[in-house]
Each structure stands twice: as structure tokens, then as C-alpha cells.
């Protein structure tokens, strides 16, 4: 089983009406701005849970989609190309003082799903405003990637292949955000911003998605009877990816001082869980080559270490308990066999072999789409 943490998709935003702010030169531009506002409004209503539309009507409007997550992804896919087109045309006149004022008047505000301060606000989630259309693009794409990840979890374990593909797709969007979108907000870095708008946070999320994609790939490999030696390497590859993510969070404590402790615990717990699974398979591979004493040492050390890292979240604790019990059962079996048959010395500490990691999944590159329509403004 995998640990799940779907909080990253729980973003909220305030209403934006583009046609009330941008001064259009012609009726065609007005209509396109209205369509942009309309496409965004259905997203706002969904994520803010303020829609009055019934489930039946929502399903009919989406073409029969029964998954709420899929319906939100569809709405975002209809909004993003229009937003990309607006940004393209605004960039052509971005230095104009009218355009600068219009963007400020949009009051682009988003909440954070990863900031601890957002969870303890009696007036609702804390909102972060940045006067830049790429902030709107970045947060919308972040929501899109988080929902792709949520959909990947939603279809587990029914469709392992599609689930892994969605995790990889989400990883690609997060990589695009880290490399192309959020770095462009550098001029606004003096303004308070949500953790989601920090480029390295998108890198962290990409690493998490790739780790989750590999976890799904491992389940498929286990079904096919892949060797325990390779399974050990694949699980440790996940441990290494999550180690990279943890290192990023701890490398800049100033920017991440307000990060949710539960998010950090999720990463560290997943890392510990896959390390245990890696060492369990490593011990089994050692047993196959008659190194029973070393296998016993590996399992003893692994169980001692993982017991120090059991998470507080109850649903995660139950998964840990099962994994620890499984490892303990294998350990007892190996100990008995060593005692009565092999009589090998049981090593510990630096004498134990170090696990090796292998990564077999890559992110799917994200290619932005732009709905090419002419926009004309009075400037």
C-alpha cells in the first residue's frame, strides 16, 4: 500500500472579472475576456465549494463525467489556453502604465494548501496577492498538476498503467512550473507569497510524483514476479528521490518556515516506508545467495530504525504496522534458520551492506497550449 496525502490540491481563489478591468478596443476582445472570466468562474466555484449546481447537472455539463476530479481537470483544460493567450498579448504591451494598473486591479489572490498559517485562520484561508498574470498561470497550473496527482490516486489500484502515467504527467507540469513559470516572478519576490509559488516547491512536488509513479511501477513489477534484488533497488530509488525532496525543504528554512508539518511528515514517512521495503527485499536477496547472517542483520537494523519513524497519522500508522509485522515475520524465519542450520555470525552497523537505488520513471514533458485569438486593448 502507498501513503496518500491529497492536501496540495485544496487551493482556493478569489473572483476575477477580466472584462471589468481590461479596456477592450473592440467587441470581439470583450467577448473573449468574458469567456475567460466565465471559464475561471466555474473553477472558482468548484475549488471554493460555492457552486449551486447539482451533481446531476454538473455531470451532464461535463459530458457525463462522474469523477469530481476529472470535471475540475476538464475546466482547467478549457481555461488555461485562454489564459495563455491573454498573457501572450499582454506581454506585447506589458510596459504600458495602463496595463500595469489593470493587472493590479485584477487582485489575483490564491490561498495555500501547504502553509500551516492557512489552517488556523478563523476568517478563512489566508490569501496571497501578487500582481502578475504569471502568478495566476502558475497557481492554476499548480492546481492542475495537483489534481492530476489526485486522479492518479483515485484510479488505484484498478488501473496501474494509467495511474503511473498520470503521476508522470503531474511531475512534468511541476517541472515546467519550477523551470519556466515561477522563476519569472523573481521581480515580485519581496512580496509575501504562498509556498506553492516558490520554484523549488514545484521541484519537491515533481520528485514526490515521480516517487509515486515508481511505487505504482513496482506494484506492476511485483505482479510479474520481478526478482527481489531489483525490487530492493526500485524501492530504494524512491527513498533517494524523497531524500532529495527533503533536502530541498531543509536547505532553505527561511522560505519554508511556515510549511505544514503534516506535509513534511508525509515525505519523511514515505521515505522511511520504502527504505524498509527496500531492506526487506535486500535481505531476501541475501538469503537466496546463502548469506543468512547478513540478511538477519539487515532486517534487525531496518526494523529498529523504522520504529523510530512511525508517523502520527492513523491511516499511515496502520500501513507502517503491517510492513513492520511482515518484516518481523521474515526476520523470525531467518533467525530460526540461521540458529539451527547456518550458524552464521550476524553483523551490524558498518558491517551491513548499503542498499543501492534505481530509478526507472521520468516525467512527461508539459507542453502549454494557447488558443490563438487576437486581443486588442485601449492603451
N, C-alpha and C positions, 0 to 999 in steps of 0.2 A: 504494500500500500504506500501511497505518497501522502505527504503532509500538504494541506491546502490552506492558502491564505489569499482571499479574493478582495481584500480591502483596497488595493490600488485602483480598482475601477469605481470606487464610491466617491467620485468627484461631483461637485455642484458648481453652478454658474448663475450669474445674474443676466437678466434680459438685455438683449442688444437689438436695436431697431436701426438698421443701416440707412434706410431712406430718410429717416428723420434728421440724420447728421450730415451725410454727404449731399452736396448740392449738385444735382444732375443737370446736364446740359440738354438732354432730350428724354422723351417718354420711354424709349427703349431701355435706357440706363436706369430710369426709375423702376421699371418693371423687374429688371434684373436684381436691383437692390432689394426690392420687396420679396422676390423669390429667395434671395439669400437669407433675409430675416425670417421668412416662413420656414425654411429648412432648418434654421438654427432653433426656432421656437419649439419645434417638436422634440428636439434633443433636450433643450432646457426643461421642458415639461416632464420628460421621461426621467432624467437624472435627478431633478429636484422633486420628483414624485408629486407633481402638481397637476397632472393631466386628469381631465374629467371624462376621457374616452373610456368606454367599457372594454373589457378583454375581448369580447366578440368583435367589436368594431375595429379594435387595434389589429386583430388577427386578419380581418377582411382587408383593411387598408394596406397591410404588408404583403398581400398576395397569398395569405394562408399560413404564414409563419407562426408556429406555436411557441417557439422559444423567445422569451423577452429579450435575451441577449442577442439573438440573431436579428430581431427587429431593430434594436439600437444600432447594431453594426450597419444595417441597411440604411438607416437615417444618416449616419455619419458618412457613408459612401456617397450619398446624394448631396451632402453639404460640402465636403472637402474640395471637390473640383471647382465649385463656385467660389469658395474662399480663396483657392489658389489663383483664380482668375482676377479677383479683386486685388490681391497682393501684387500680382504682375503689373496691373495698370497703375496702382498707387505708387509702386516703385519708380515708375517713369516720371512722376511729379513729386516725389517724396520730400524734396527740399522746400516746396511751396508752403508758406506760412498758413494758408487756409487748410491744406491737407494735414499739417501737424496739429492744428486746432481740432479738426474733425476727429482725428484718431483719439485725441484726448477726451473729446466729448462722448465717444463710444462707451467710456468707462468699462473697459474689458476687465472683468473680475471673475476669478476662479477660486474655489476652495482647495484645500489639500486633503488628501486621504492618508498621507503618511506623516503629517505633523501632529505631535502629541497635543499641542495647544488647540487644535481644531476639535478635539473630542470633549473638551471641558468648557465650552462656551455656551452659557445659558441663552444667549441671543441667536443661537445657530452657529454653523461653522464659520470660522474666520475666513474672510475673503481677501485675496491679494490682487491689487490692481497694478497693471503695467501697461503704459500707453504705447503699445506696439502691436501691429497686426500679426507679427510672427509669434507673439505670446499667445494670441488666440489660436493660431495654427498649431503651435507646439502643444498646448494643453488639449486641443481637440484630437490631435494625433496620439497623444499620450493616452487619452480615454479610449481611442480606437484600439491601440495595442493592448491595453489592459483588458478590454472586452474580448479581443481575440484569444488572450490567455484564459479568460473566464470560460469562453466557449470550448476551448481545448479540454478544460477540466470537466465541463458539462457532459461531453460525449464519452468520457472514460467510464467504464472500460469497454464500451460497446464497439468503438472504432479506434483501435490503437494507431493505425496508419494516419488517419485524418487528424487525430489529436496531436500526434507528433508534428505534423505539417503545420498546424495552427500555432503551436508553441514556437516553431521556427519562423513562421511569418511574423508573429508578435516580436520576436527577437530582432528581426530585420527592421521593423518600424522603430523600435527603441534605438537601434544603432543609427538609423537615419536622424533621429532626434538629437542623439549625442554628438553626431559629426556635422550635421548640416543646419539644424533649426535653432536649437538653444544657444550654441556659440554666437549666433548673430545678435543675441540680446546683450552682448557684452557691455554696450554703452549704457544699459539700464541696471547694471549690477549693483549700483549704490542703492537701488530701490529694494525694499523688502519683497521677497519672492517666495513661493512655495518650494519645498524640496524637489517637487516634480520638475521645476523649471531649471534645475541645476544640471548641466550636461552630464556630469559623472553619475547622477542618479539614473539616467536613462541607460548608461553603461551597466550599472548594477542590475537594472531590470532585465536587460538583454542577457546578462550572464545567468540570471535566475531562469529565464525562459529556455535558454539552451540546456541548462541543467535538467529542467523538467522534460524537455524533449528527449534528452538522453535517457532519463528514467523510464519514459514510455518505450523507447527503443530497447532497453534492457528487458522489459516485460515481454516484448516480442521475441527477443533472443532466448529468454528462458523457456518460452513455449516451444522453440525449435530445438532445445537441448544443447545450447551452446556450452562449451567447456567452462568449468568453474574458474580456470585460470584467466580466461578472457573476461568473464563476468566480474571477477575481482578488479581487473583493470578498468572496466567501464564504470563501476561504482566509484572507484577512486578518482576517475576523471571528473565525476560530478562533485566530489569533495574538493578537488582542486579549483573548479570553476567558482564554487561558492566561497572558497577561501579568497579568491581574487575579489569577489564582491564585498566580502567583509573587510578586506584590506583597504578598499576604496572608501568605505564608510568611516573607518578609523583614521584614515590619512588626512582627513580634513574635518576635525571635530567642531570647528567654528561654524561651518556651513551646515553641519548635520546635528547641531546641538539640540535641536527640537524634534529630532526624528522619533517616531513611535517605537517604544521599547519592544512592542509585540512584533513589529516588522523585523527588527534586529534579531529577536529570538527565533523567528521563523527561519531566517537564513542560517543561524548557528545550529538550530535543531536539525534542519535538513542535512547540513554538513556532517553533523555527528551521526545521524542515522545511516547515511550512505557510507560513511567510514566504517561503521560496524558491519554493514553488509559486505563491504569490500574485504574486510579482515576475516569474516566468516568464510567467504569463498576462497580466500588465500589459504586459510587453514585446511580447507577441504582439498585444495590442490597439493598442499604439502603432504597430507595423509596419503594421497594417491601415489606419491613417489617415496613412501615409507619413512617420511620424516615426522613421525607421530609426536615425538617430544617437542619439536619446534611448533607443530600445529597446536599442541596444548598450550604452550607459552604464548602464542599469538592470540588465542581465544581468551585466555585468562586476562591478559593485558587489555584486550579490547573491551571486555565486559566491565572491568574495573573502571576504565576511562569513561565509557558511555554512561555509566550510572551517575557520574558527576554532572552530566549534561542533560538529564531528563527535563523536558520543558514543563512550564506550569499549565499550559492549555490542556484541558482534559482530553479532548479528542486526539491531540498529539501524544499525550502520555500513554494512551491505550495502545497506540501503534508502537511506541518505544517498548512498552511492557512485553508485547508479543515478540518483537525482534530479540529482546534480551532473553526471554524464555527459550526461544528457538536456539539461540547461540549457546545458552547454558545446557540445553539437552545434548547438543553436539559435543560440547566440552566434556560432559559426564561420560559420554560414549567413548571419546578419545582417551580420557583419563583411565577408564577401566581397561581398555585395550592395551594401553601403554603399561599399566601396572601388571597385567597378567601375561602379556605376550612379549612386548618390545623392551621394556625396562630402560628406556632412553632417558638421558638427562633432560630436564625441562629448562630451557634458557629463559632469560628475562632481560628487560632493559635494552641496552645497546646490542645485545647478542641476537635480538629478534630481527628478522628481515623487514626491510621497509617496503611498503606497497608501492606499486607503480601505476600511474594513471594513463588512461587512453580516452581521447575524445573523438567521437565519430559523427557528430551532428554539426551543421553550420547554419547560420541564419540565412533566411531567404531575403535577398535584397529588396528593399521597398522602392518602388518607382512611383512618384507622385503623378497624379492625373490633373490636368487643367481643362476646364470647359472653356474653350476659346470663344469668348464673346467680346465684342467691342464695348468699352465703357468710356463715357465722356463726362467730364466734370467742369463746373464753372469755377475757374481759377484765374 
